[in-house]
Amino acid sequence: MKTQKRDSSHRAFLKGYQAGYGGKSKTFCPHIADTYNALEWQRGWREGREDHWSGYNQFTSHQKAANL
């Protein structure tokens, strides 16, 4: 039996976090507007931007994303 991947909302959050930390614009959201995955992606994007502005380095941001 195959193992289940992470749910799509969690993946959307992590991808948004990576995009936000990487400095990409919020307009690069790959999900349809006003869907649950789009909201999760934007939530991750905001958290990634905040961590970037707070001075997290790349290693600590990867650790944080892995623990989410």
N, C-alpha and C positions, 0 to 999 in steps of 0.2 A: 504494500500500500504506500502511496506517495505521502510525504509529509506536507502539511498545509503551509503555504507561505504566509507571511504576515498579512493582516487584513489591509485592504486598499487604503483605508483612511490613515493608518499608521505610516504606510509607505509614502502617501501624499505629504504627511507632516514632515517626514525625514527629507524628502526631496525639496520641500519648501525651505526647510532649515538650511540645507546645503546651499540653495540658491541665495537665500538671504545673507548667509555668512560670506558667500562668495561675492556679494555686491551686485547681484543681478536685480533688475527692476521687477517690481510687483506685477507688471504687465506680462511677464513671461510665464504666468501660471498656465500649465498645460490642460487644465480642467475647464469644463463648461461652467460659466459664471453661475453663482448662487446654488451650486450643488454642495453636498456635504464634503466631498473630496476637495473642492475648490476652497471651501472655508478652512479645512484642515491644512491645506497647502499654505494659505495666507497666514494662518496662525503660526506655522513652522517658520515661514519667511520672517515674520515680525520677531520671533524669538531669536532667529539667526542673526538678524540685523542688530538686535540689542546686545547679543553676545559679542559680535564684532566690535561694536562701539564701546563695549565695556572692557575691551582689551584681551579677550580670550585669544590664546594663540591657536594655531591649527591643531595641535596635538590635543589640547584640552577640549576643543570643540568636537573633535572626532570621538573622544571618550564620552562626552556628554550625549552626543547623538546616539552612540551605541547603547547607552543606558536608558534611553527614553523608551 
